Amino acid sequence: MSEPDPQAADYASQLFAASAKYADISWSEAGAEPRWLGMDTSTCAAAINPSHYFSRGADEFERFLSGAASRGEPALIIATMGNVSDAGRRNVFSPYNASVDFHNFTGSIAGKRLLAGAEVSLAPDLDAADRDLGLRLRNRPADAPWWAMALQATGFEGPQGTTVHEPEGELVPILVDSLGEPVVARWTPSNGQQVWYVIPDAVDWGTIVDWIVQRALPAHVPAALRRVRSPHSIDADLETAAETKARVALEELEHRYSDDKARFKADLERARQEAEPVRSGLLYGSGGELADAVAVVLRAAGFSVTDLDAELGATKSADLLAVLDQETCLIEVKSASGPASERLVSDLRRHLETWPQLRPNRPVTCSALIVNHQHRLDPARRPTEVYQRKEFVDTLNFPVLTTGQLFDWWRAQDWSAVRTAVLGRPHPGQISKPYTAQSTASSPRQRRFWFRSGGANSA
C-alpha cells in the first residue's frame, strides 16, 4: 500500500473546512442557488473565495469570469482575508500575515492581523450597498478578528533581476480601524471588469449571501437578478410612483439612522474621553493624578485653583489653594488604599499653621481635607464617610470629604453642593438645589464634618 499524498490530504482538509463555513447558509431562503467545484459556473452572478489553483477551482473561476465578460457584466467576487485559526505571523520580515491575490491583475491586498478588541467604524461617504455590508460586519462578535489591509506591489524574478509591478486598481475602505486602515474594503480595477469585496474570516455567511442578493447584485450586476426575475431586482425605470416614493423614503430613513448613530457614537466617545481622566482620578487615583482631578471639579464649581506643589514646592504646603470671591481655602488631597488614617488630618492642620509664613499677605478663610479612601474597593462598596469614630469626628473643625462625593456632584453638575461642601456653609447668594442623600453632604453625620468655627486657623 502506497503512502498517502500529504498535499492531497491537506487539500481534502481545506475542502472540509471550506464546506463547513457554508454549511448553515439557507440558499433558497436567500434566493440563491450555489454551484460547487465540478459544476458549470459560467452563468453565476458572483463568486465566493474563488481559487487560482489548477484542479482546485481555477477552471470554475475562469469560466465564471469568461461568462461575466461575455455578458458585459462585472464579475462580483467576495474574498476572505486571513484565517481565524492562524494567529501567528508567517513572515518575520513583514508585518503582514495574510493576502488576497487578484486574477489577471498585478498586485495584491496584504492583511495584518490586529490585536483582540480592535475598534472599527464605518468609512465616510459610502454608497448604500457598501454601507449595508459595513453595518452587518460591524456587528460581529467582539472577539472576532480583523485584518488591516493595504495594496501591495508584485515582484517577478527574471534574468535581469526582480521586476516590481505596482498594484492596479483602487481599494475603497468600508470599515476602518482606529488608525484609518481598512479592515473591510472594495477593490475595483481601472477597467471595471471585476468588483472584489474583501472581508475578514469568521463571518456569518448566511448574512453575506443575503447581502449579495439584496444589495451587491442590485448595485453591481442588476441584470443577473432580472434574468431570473428575482423579487430583489430593482429597476427604477420600471417602478410605479408609489414604489419609488416608498423605496426612496426607506433609503433616506436608513441613511438618517446610520448618520445619527455614527454622530451619537462619536458624541459618546468624546464625552467619555473628557470624563475618564476625572472619573479615574477621583475614584482610583493618588498623588498628582488625584489632585489634578480634584482641581478640575473645583474649577468647574467656580473656584480659582492654584497647584501649591507646583508654586511652592512639594510638601511645603497643602496641595491646592481654592479661591471663590472673598473665600480662600487651603485644600489637602490624600489617598488611602484601605481605611484612612486619622493622622491625615494632622497634615492639613500643620499646613494651616505654616501658611502665614509662606503667604503672610494672603490669609486663608477656610480649609478642607479631601480623601480618596478604600480605593481598592469598588466605589459602590466604599464607606460614605472617611471617618466613623464619633470622638474623633467631633474634634474636626473643617470638612473632610470623600472623592466619591465630589464625583457624584461633578457627574450631576451640582456645583452648589461642591461649593457648600468645600466652604463648610452655603456660598452667599447661591440657591442650593434639592440634594439627595447619596449625592450631597446633607446627612447629620456629614454636617458635623463641616466648618463650625470662626476661621480655619483656629484648628
C-alpha positions as CSV (number, residue, x, y, z in Angstrom):
1,M,0.0,0.0,0.0
2,S,1.4,3.4,-1.0
3,E,1.8,6.3,1.4
4,P,-1.0,9.0,1.2
5,D,0.0,12.1,-0.7
6,P,0.4,14.9,2.0
7,Q,-0.7,17.6,-0.4
8,A,-3.8,15.6,-1.3
9,A,-4.6,15.1,2.4
10,D,-4.0,18.9,3.1
11,Y,-6.3,19.8,0.2
12,A,-9.0,17.5,1.4
13,S,-8.7,19.1,4.9
14,Q,-9.1,22.5,3.3
15,L,-12.2,21.4,1.3
16,F,-13.7,20.1,4.5
17,A,-13.0,23.3,6.4
18,A,-14.4,25.4,3.5
19,S,-17.6,23.3,3.2
20,A,-18.2,23.7,7.0
21,K,-18.1,27.5,6.6
22,Y,-21.1,27.5,4.2
23,A,-23.0,24.6,5.8
24,D,-25.5,26.8,7.6
25,I,-26.5,29.0,4.6
26,S,-30.2,28.9,3.7
27,W,-29.5,29.3,0.0
28,S,-33.2,29.0,-1.1
29,E,-34.4,31.5,1.5
30,A,-31.8,34.0,0.3
31,G,-33.0,33.5,-3.3
32,A,-29.7,31.9,-4.4
33,E,-28.5,28.7,-5.9
34,P,-24.9,27.6,-5.3
35,R,-22.6,26.0,-7.8
36,W,-19.7,23.9,-6.5
37,L,-16.4,22.5,-7.8
38,G,-17.0,20.4,-10.9
39,M,-20.2,22.3,-11.9
40,D,-20.6,24.8,-14.6
41,T,-20.1,28.4,-13.3
42,S,-20.4,30.4,-16.5
43,T,-23.9,31.7,-15.6
44,C,-23.1,32.5,-12.0
45,A,-23.6,36.1,-10.8
46,A,-21.0,36.1,-8.0
47,A,-18.0,34.1,-6.7
48,I,-17.2,33.4,-3.1
49,N,-13.5,32.7,-2.3
50,P,-12.5,31.5,-5.8
51,S,-9.2,29.7,-6.3
52,H,-6.4,30.3,-8.8
53,Y,-5.0,26.8,-8.4
54,F,-5.3,24.1,-11.0
55,S,-7.9,21.3,-10.1
56,R,-8.8,23.3,-7.0
57,G,-11.2,25.7,-8.6
58,A,-9.2,27.6,-11.2
59,D,-11.2,26.2,-14.1
60,E,-14.5,27.1,-12.4
61,F,-13.2,30.6,-11.7
62,E,-12.1,31.1,-15.3
63,R,-15.5,30.1,-16.6
64,F,-17.2,32.4,-14.2
65,L,-15.0,35.4,-15.4
66,S,-15.5,34.5,-19.0
67,G,-19.3,34.2,-18.6
68,A,-19.4,37.6,-17.0
69,A,-17.3,39.2,-19.7
70,S,-19.4,37.7,-22.5
71,R,-22.5,39.3,-21.0
72,G,-20.7,42.6,-20.5
73,E,-21.2,42.4,-16.7
74,P,-18.6,43.0,-14.0
75,A,-17.5,39.9,-12.1
76,L,-18.6,40.2,-8.5
77,I,-16.2,38.4,-6.1
78,I,-16.3,38.0,-2.4
79,A,-12.9,37.1,-0.8
80,T,-11.8,36.3,2.7
81,M,-8.8,37.9,4.3
82,G,-6.9,35.8,6.8
83,N,-7.6,32.7,8.8
84,V,-9.2,32.8,12.2
85,S,-7.2,29.7,13.2
86,D,-3.9,31.2,12.3
87,A,-2.9,33.8,14.8
88,G,0.8,33.8,14.1
89,R,2.9,35.7,11.7
90,R,4.2,33.7,8.7
91,N,7.0,36.1,7.6
92,V,9.3,37.6,10.2
93,F,10.4,40.3,7.7
94,S,6.9,41.6,7.1
95,P,4.1,42.8,9.4
96,Y,1.5,41.1,7.1
97,N,0.4,37.5,7.6
98,A,-2.4,37.2,5.0
99,S,-3.2,38.2,1.5
100,V,-5.7,38.2,-1.3
101,D,-4.4,37.8,-4.9
102,F,-6.2,39.2,-7.9
103,H,-6.7,37.4,-11.2
104,N,-5.1,38.8,-14.4
105,F,-4.1,42.0,-12.5
106,T,-0.9,42.9,-10.8
107,G,-0.6,43.5,-7.1
108,S,-2.5,42.0,-4.1
109,I,-4.1,43.1,-0.9
110,A,-2.0,42.3,2.2
111,G,-3.5,41.8,5.6
112,K,-2.1,42.4,9.1
113,R,-4.0,40.8,11.9
114,L,-5.0,43.3,14.6
115,L,-4.9,42.7,18.3
116,A,-8.0,41.4,20.0
117,G,-10.7,44.0,20.7
118,A,-9.8,46.3,17.9
119,E,-12.3,49.2,17.4
120,V,-13.7,49.6,13.9
121,S,-16.0,52.2,12.3
122,L,-17.7,53.0,9.0
123,A,-15.7,54.9,6.5
124,P,-17.4,58.1,5.3
125,D,-19.3,58.6,2.1
126,L,-20.3,55.0,1.4
127,D,-23.0,54.0,-1.1
128,A,-26.0,52.0,0.0
129,A,-24.5,48.6,-0.7
130,D,-21.1,49.2,0.9
131,R,-22.8,50.9,4.0
132,D,-25.1,47.9,4.4
133,L,-22.2,45.5,4.3
134,G,-20.2,47.6,6.8
135,L,-23.1,47.7,9.2
136,R,-23.6,43.9,9.0
137,L,-19.9,43.2,9.6
138,R,-19.5,45.8,12.3
139,N,-21.9,43.7,14.4
140,R,-19.6,40.7,14.5
141,P,-18.8,39.2,18.0
142,A,-16.3,41.3,20.0
143,D,-13.7,38.6,19.8
144,A,-13.9,38.1,16.0
145,P,-10.5,39.0,14.4
146,W,-9.8,41.9,12.0
147,W,-7.0,42.4,9.4
148,A,-5.8,45.8,8.4
149,M,-5.4,45.9,4.6
150,A,-3.1,47.6,2.2
151,L,-2.4,47.3,-1.5
152,Q,1.0,45.6,-2.3
153,A,3.1,45.6,-5.4
154,T,4.0,42.3,-7.2
155,G,7.6,41.3,-7.7
156,F,8.8,38.9,-10.5
157,E,12.2,37.3,-10.6
158,G,13.8,37.2,-14.1
159,P,17.2,37.1,-15.8
160,Q,17.6,40.8,-15.2
161,G,16.7,40.6,-11.6
162,T,13.4,41.5,-9.8
163,T,10.8,43.4,-11.6
164,V,8.3,45.2,-9.5
165,H,4.8,46.0,-10.7
166,E,2.8,48.5,-8.8
167,P,-0.7,47.3,-7.7
168,E,-3.6,48.1,-10.0
169,G,-7.0,49.4,-9.2
170,E,-8.4,51.3,-6.2
171,L,-9.0,50.0,-2.7
172,V,-12.1,51.7,-1.2
173,P,-12.4,51.3,2.6
174,I,-15.8,50.3,4.1
175,L,-14.8,49.6,7.7
176,V,-11.6,51.1,9.2
177,D,-9.7,50.6,12.4
178,S,-8.7,53.4,14.8
179,L,-5.8,54.3,12.6
180,G,-8.0,54.6,9.5
181,E,-6.7,51.5,7.8
182,P,-9.4,49.4,6.0
183,V,-10.5,46.2,7.6
184,V,-13.3,45.7,5.1
185,A,-12.8,47.0,1.6
186,R,-13.9,47.0,-2.1
187,W,-11.3,46.7,-4.8
188,T,-12.0,47.6,-8.5
189,P,-9.5,47.6,-11.4
190,S,-9.4,50.6,-13.7
191,N,-11.2,48.7,-16.5
192,G,-14.1,47.9,-14.1
193,Q,-14.3,44.2,-15.2
194,Q,-14.2,42.9,-11.6
195,V,-15.5,44.1,-8.3
196,W,-13.9,42.5,-5.3
197,Y,-15.2,42.7,-1.7
198,V,-12.6,41.7,0.8
199,I,-14.0,40.7,4.2
200,P,-12.4,39.2,7.3
201,D,-12.5,35.5,8.2
202,A,-15.1,34.3,10.7
203,V,-18.3,35.9,9.3
204,D,-21.9,34.7,9.2
205,W,-22.0,33.6,5.6
206,G,-25.8,33.5,5.7
207,T,-25.7,37.2,6.3
208,I,-23.2,37.7,3.5
209,V,-25.2,35.7,0.9
210,D,-28.3,37.7,1.9
211,W,-26.3,40.9,1.3
212,I,-25.1,39.7,-2.0
213,V,-28.7,39.1,-3.3
214,Q,-30.3,42.1,-1.7
215,R,-27.6,44.7,-2.0
216,A,-24.5,43.8,-4.0
217,L,-26.2,42.3,-7.1
218,P,-28.7,45.2,-7.5
219,A,-25.8,47.6,-7.2
220,H,-23.3,45.9,-9.5
221,V,-25.0,43.2,-11.6
222,P,-28.7,44.1,-11.7
223,A,-29.2,42.1,-15.0
224,A,-28.4,38.9,-13.1
225,L,-31.5,39.4,-10.9
226,R,-33.6,40.4,-13.9
227,R,-32.7,37.2,-15.7
228,V,-34.2,35.1,-13.0
229,R,-36.9,37.5,-12.2
230,S,-35.8,37.8,-8.7
231,P,-38.0,39.8,-6.3
232,H,-34.9,41.6,-5.3
233,S,-34.4,43.0,-8.8
234,I,-34.9,46.7,-8.5
235,D,-35.2,48.6,-11.8
236,A,-36.1,52.2,-11.1
237,D,-37.2,52.7,-14.7
238,L,-39.9,50.1,-14.2
239,E,-41.2,51.2,-10.8
240,T,-44.6,52.8,-10.1
241,A,-44.7,56.2,-8.4
242,A,-45.7,54.5,-5.1
243,E,-42.8,52.1,-5.3
244,T,-40.3,54.8,-6.0
245,K,-41.7,57.0,-3.1
246,A,-41.6,54.1,-0.6
247,R,-38.1,53.0,-1.7
248,V,-36.6,56.5,-1.6
249,A,-38.2,57.1,1.8
250,L,-36.8,53.8,3.1
251,E,-33.3,54.6,1.8
252,E,-33.4,58.1,3.4
253,L,-34.5,56.6,6.7
254,E,-31.6,54.1,6.6
255,H,-29.2,56.9,5.8
256,R,-30.5,59.1,8.6
257,Y,-30.4,56.3,11.1
258,S,-26.8,55.4,10.2
259,D,-25.7,59.0,10.2
260,D,-27.4,59.7,13.6
261,K,-26.0,56.5,15.1
262,A,-22.5,57.5,14.0
263,R,-22.9,61.0,15.3
264,F,-24.3,59.8,18.7
265,K,-21.5,57.3,19.0
266,A,-18.9,60.0,18.3
267,D,-20.6,62.3,20.9
268,L,-20.5,59.4,23.4
269,E,-16.8,58.8,22.7
270,R,-15.9,62.4,23.1
271,A,-17.8,62.7,26.3
272,R,-16.1,59.6,27.7
273,Q,-12.7,60.9,26.7
274,E,-13.4,64.1,28.6
275,A,-14.9,62.3,31.7
276,E,-12.5,59.4,32.1
277,P,-9.4,61.4,33.4
278,V,-11.6,63.0,36.1
279,R,-13.5,59.8,36.9
280,S,-10.4,57.7,37.1
281,G,-8.5,60.3,39.1
282,L,-11.3,60.8,41.7
283,L,-12.2,57.2,42.2
284,Y,-8.9,55.3,41.7
285,G,-6.1,58.0,41.6
286,S,-3.4,59.1,44.1
287,G,-0.8,61.7,44.1
288,G,-0.8,64.2,41.3
289,E,-3.4,62.4,39.3
290,L,-5.9,62.7,42.2
291,A,-5.0,66.3,43.0
292,D,-5.5,67.3,39.3
293,A,-8.9,65.6,39.2
294,V,-10.0,67.4,42.4
295,A,-8.8,70.7,40.8
296,V,-10.9,70.1,37.7
297,V,-14.0,69.7,39.9
298,L,-13.3,72.8,41.9
299,R,-12.7,74.9,38.8
300,A,-16.0,73.6,37.3
301,A,-17.7,74.7,40.6
302,G,-16.4,78.3,40.1
303,F,-13.2,78.2,42.2
304,S,-9.9,79.7,41.0
305,V,-7.4,76.9,41.8
306,T,-3.7,77.1,42.3
307,D,-1.4,74.0,42.4
308,L,0.6,74.8,45.5
309,D,3.0,71.9,44.9
310,A,4.0,73.5,41.6
311,E,4.1,77.0,43.0
312,L,5.8,76.5,46.4
313,G,7.4,73.1,46.0
314,A,6.1,69.6,47.0
315,T,5.3,69.1,50.8
316,K,5.8,72.8,51.7
317,S,2.1,73.3,52.0
318,A,-1.3,71.8,51.1
319,D,-1.9,70.6,47.6
320,L,-4.4,73.2,46.3
321,L,-5.5,76.8,47.1
322,A,-9.1,77.4,46.0
323,V,-10.4,80.9,45.8
324,L,-14.1,81.9,45.4
325,D,-15.0,85.6,45.8
326,Q,-13.8,86.5,49.3
327,E,-13.1,82.9,50.4
328,T,-9.6,81.4,50.3
329,C,-9.5,77.7,51.0
330,L,-6.5,75.5,51.7
331,I,-7.2,72.1,50.3
332,E,-5.3,68.9,51.2
333,V,-5.8,65.9,49.0
334,K,-5.0,62.4,50.2
335,S,-5.5,58.8,49.2
336,A,-5.6,55.6,51.1
337,S,-5.9,52.1,49.7
338,G,-7.5,51.0,53.0
339,P,-9.3,52.9,55.8
340,A,-8.0,56.4,56.0
341,S,-5.6,57.1,58.9
342,E,-6.7,59.8,61.4
343,R,-3.1,61.2,61.0
344,L,-4.1,62.6,57.6
345,V,-6.0,65.4,59.5
346,S,-2.7,66.5,61.2
347,D,-1.2,67.2,57.8
348,L,-3.8,69.8,57.0
349,R,-3.6,71.3,60.5
350,R,0.2,71.6,60.1
351,H,-0.2,73.3,56.7
352,L,-2.7,75.8,58.2
353,E,-0.1,76.7,60.9
354,T,2.7,77.3,58.5
355,W,0.6,79.1,55.8
356,P,1.1,82.6,57.4
357,Q,4.9,82.3,57.0
358,L,4.5,81.2,53.3
359,R,1.9,83.8,52.3
360,P,1.6,86.4,55.1
361,N,-0.5,88.8,52.9
362,R,-2.9,86.2,51.8
363,P,-4.8,84.7,54.8
364,V,-7.0,81.6,54.4
365,T,-10.6,81.7,55.4
366,C,-11.4,78.0,55.2
367,S,-9.9,74.6,54.6
368,A,-10.9,71.1,53.6
369,L,-9.4,67.6,53.6
370,I,-10.4,65.5,50.5
371,V,-9.6,61.8,50.7
372,N,-9.8,59.0,48.1
373,H,-10.2,56.2,50.7
374,Q,-10.6,52.5,50.2
375,H,-9.8,53.0,46.5
376,R,-9.0,49.3,46.0
377,L,-12.7,48.6,46.6
378,D,-15.5,49.1,44.1
379,P,-16.8,52.6,44.5
380,A,-20.3,51.3,45.5
381,R,-18.7,49.3,48.4
382,R,-16.7,52.1,49.9
383,P,-17.9,53.8,53.2
384,T,-19.8,57.0,52.6
385,E,-17.7,58.7,55.3
386,V,-14.0,59.0,55.6
387,Y,-14.0,58.7,59.5
388,Q,-16.6,56.9,61.6
389,R,-15.2,57.3,65.2
390,K,-17.5,59.8,66.8
391,E,-15.0,61.1,69.4
392,F,-12.6,61.9,66.5
393,V,-15.2,63.3,64.2
394,D,-16.4,65.8,66.9
395,T,-12.9,67.3,67.0
396,L,-12.9,68.3,63.3
397,N,-13.4,71.9,62.5
398,F,-13.1,71.7,58.7
399,P,-14.8,69.5,56.1
400,V,-13.5,66.0,55.4
401,L,-14.9,65.0,52.1
402,T,-14.6,61.8,50.0
403,T,-13.7,61.9,46.4
404,G,-16.7,59.7,45.8
405,Q,-18.9,62.7,47.0
406,L,-17.1,65.0,44.7
407,F,-17.5,62.6,41.8
408,D,-21.3,62.4,42.4
409,W,-21.6,66.2,42.5
410,W,-19.4,66.6,39.4
411,R,-21.3,63.9,37.5
412,A,-24.6,65.7,38.3
413,Q,-23.1,69.1,37.7
414,D,-24.3,70.1,41.2
415,W,-21.8,72.9,41.6
416,S,-23.6,74.5,44.6
417,A,-23.1,71.2,46.5
418,V,-19.4,71.3,45.8
419,R,-19.1,75.0,46.9
420,T,-21.2,74.3,50.1
421,A,-19.1,71.2,51.0
422,V,-15.7,72.9,50.5
423,L,-16.7,76.2,52.2
424,G,-18.4,74.4,55.0
425,R,-21.6,76.5,54.5
426,P,-23.7,77.7,51.6
427,H,-22.0,80.3,49.5
428,P,-23.6,83.7,50.0
429,G,-26.3,84.4,47.4
430,Q,-26.4,80.9,46.0
431,I,-29.7,79.0,45.7
432,S,-29.0,75.4,46.7
433,K,-30.8,72.8,44.6
434,P,-32.5,70.0,46.4
435,Y,-30.0,67.3,47.3
436,T,-30.3,63.6,47.6
437,A,-28.8,61.6,50.4
438,Q,-26.5,59.9,48.0
439,S,-25.2,63.0,46.1
440,T,-24.9,65.6,48.8
441,A,-23.4,66.3,52.2
442,S,-26.7,66.9,53.9
443,S,-26.8,64.0,56.3
444,P,-26.4,64.7,60.1
445,R,-23.0,62.9,60.2
446,Q,-21.7,64.8,57.1
447,R,-22.8,68.2,58.5
448,R,-20.5,67.6,61.5
449,F,-17.6,67.4,59.1
450,W,-18.2,71.0,58.0
451,F,-16.7,74.2,59.2
452,R,-18.0,75.1,62.7
453,S,-15.7,77.8,64.0
454,G,-14.9,81.4,63.0
455,G,-11.7,80.7,61.0
456,A,-9.6,78.0,59.5
457,N,-6.6,79.0,61.6
458,S,-8.5,78.1,64.8
459,A,-7.5,74.5,64.1
